[in-house]
Amino acid sequence: MNKNRLAKPATVAAGFVLLWAAHGLTFGQSVSPAPVQTSTAASSGTHPQKEASPPDDFAGLNYSDQQKAEIEKIRLDTQSRKDRVTKDGTLTPEQKDAMLQGYTRLENSMIFRVLSPEQKREVSQRIRARRAAEQASAHQAAQKKQPPRNQN
């Protein structure tokens, strides 16, 4: 039980360290990296396509004008960071994928902070429902893979 309590904060901390390191890499370069194709993962087949991203948990919410402005700023900032990672020729595809996923998580957490308490509750319910469905699906898939037990 103690291991589970420590695993999540340790993972989050590791993610922030990765983002911090990536920030230093992208801003600390004195020479521009060589141009890289932006769609290398899907078109060239160099590494398999990752599973599809989860549905937008923030879709369908009614935002105030102030929230819309803050969310747009967050999305633009995150997109510029993702673009720099995508164009960085010094990173491996796995490193790029990890950093892009980290930026997406960071973006989602920043957007969550902008929401009203009611919106936060709604988004939290959506996330819990999605995770429960994913767990149920994974459980069913695991049961299908197990051979039937011999009951003699």
C-alpha positions in Angstrom: 0.0 0.0 0.0 2.8 2.4 0.8 4.4 1.7 -2.5 1.2 2.7 -4.3 1.1 5.9 -2.3 4.6 6.8 -3.3 4.4 5.7 -7.0 2.0 8.4 -8.2 3.8 11.4 -6.6 7.2 10.0 -7.8 5.8 9.6 -11.4 4.5 13.2 -11.3 7.8 14.5 -10.0 9.7 12.6 -12.7 7.4 14.1 -15.3 8.1 17.6 -14.1 11.8 17.0 -14.0 11.5 15.7 -17.6 9.6 18.9 -18.6 12.2 21.1 -16.9 15.0 19.3 -18.6 13.2 19.6 -22.0 12.7 23.3 -21.4 16.4 23.7 -20.8 17.2 21.7 -24.0 14.9 23.7 -26.2 15.9 27.1 -25.0 19.6 26.4 -24.3 20.5 25.5 -27.9 22.8 28.0 -29.6 22.6 26.3 -33.0 19.3 25.6 -34.7 18.7 21.8 -35.2 18.6 20.4 -38.7 15.1 20.5 -40.3 13.1 17.4 -39.6 9.9 16.2 -41.2 7.0 16.8 -38.9 5.0 13.7 -39.8 7.8 11.1 -39.5 5.9 8.9 -37.1 2.8 8.3 -39.1 4.1 8.4 -42.7 7.5 6.8 -42.6 6.7 4.0 -40.2 9.9 4.4 -38.2 8.1 3.5 -35.0 4.6 2.2 -34.4 1.7 4.6 -33.9 0.8 5.0 -30.3 -2.7 4.4 -29.2 -5.2 7.2 -29.9 -5.3 10.1 -27.4 -8.2 10.0 -24.9 -11.3 12.0 -25.8 -11.2 15.7 -24.8 -12.6 15.7 -21.2 -13.1 19.5 -21.5 -15.4 19.3 -24.6 -18.9 20.7 -24.2 -18.2 22.9 -21.2 -19.6 26.4 -21.3 -16.6 28.8 -20.7 -16.7 32.4 -19.7 -14.9 34.9 -21.9 -12.1 35.1 -19.4 -11.7 31.3 -19.3 -11.7 31.1 -23.1 -8.9 33.7 -23.2 -6.8 31.8 -20.6 -7.4 28.4 -22.2 -6.4 29.8 -25.6 -3.2 31.2 -24.2 -2.4 27.8 -22.5 -3.1 25.9 -25.7 -0.9 28.3 -27.8 1.9 28.1 -25.4 1.7 24.3 -25.2 1.5 24.0 -29.0 4.7 26.2 -29.4 6.5 23.9 -27.0 5.3 20.8 -28.8 6.4 22.3 -32.1 9.9 22.9 -30.8 10.1 19.3 -29.5 8.9 17.9 -32.9 11.5 19.9 -34.8 14.4 19.0 -32.4 16.7 16.7 -34.3 18.7 15.7 -31.2 15.8 13.7 -29.6 14.9 10.2 -30.4 11.3 9.4 -31.4 10.7 7.8 -28.0 12.0 11.0 -26.2 9.8 13.1 -28.4 6.7 11.0 -27.7 7.4 11.1 -23.9 7.9 14.9 -24.0 4.8 15.5 -26.1 2.7 13.4 -23.7 4.1 15.3 -20.8 3.3 18.6 -22.4 -0.3 17.4 -23.0 -0.7 16.3 -19.4 0.7 19.7 -18.3 -1.7 21.5 -20.6 -4.6 19.6 -19.2 -3.7 20.3 -15.6 -3.3 24.0 -16.4 -6.7 24.1 -18.1 -8.2 22.3 -15.1 -7.0 25.1 -12.8 -8.9 27.6 -14.9 -12.3 25.9 -14.5 -15.0 26.8 -12.0 -15.7 24.3 -9.2 -18.8 23.0 -11.0 -16.8 22.5 -14.2 -14.0 20.7 -12.3 -16.6 18.3 -10.8 -18.0 17.6 -14.3 -14.6 17.0 -15.8 -13.6 14.8 -12.8 -16.7 12.7 -13.3 -15.9 12.3 -17.0 -12.4 11.2 -16.2 -13.5 8.7 -13.6 -16.1 7.2 -16.0 -13.5 7.0 -18.8 -11.0 5.3 -16.5 -13.6 2.8 -15.2 -14.6 1.9 -18.8 -10.9 1.4 -19.7 -10.4 -0.8 -16.7 -13.5 -2.8 -17.5 -12.3 -3.2 -21.1 -8.8 -4.3 -20.0 -10.3 -6.7 -17.5 -12.5 -8.3 -20.2 -9.5 -8.5 -22.6 -7.4 -10.2 -19.9 -10.2 -12.7 -19.2 -10.4 -13.6 -22.9 -6.7 -14.2 -23.1 -6.7 -16.7 -20.2 -7.2 -20.3 -21.2 -10.2 -22.0 -19.6 -9.4 -23.9 -16.4 -9.6 -27.6 -16.3 -12.0 -28.6 -13.6 -11.6 -32.3 -13.1 
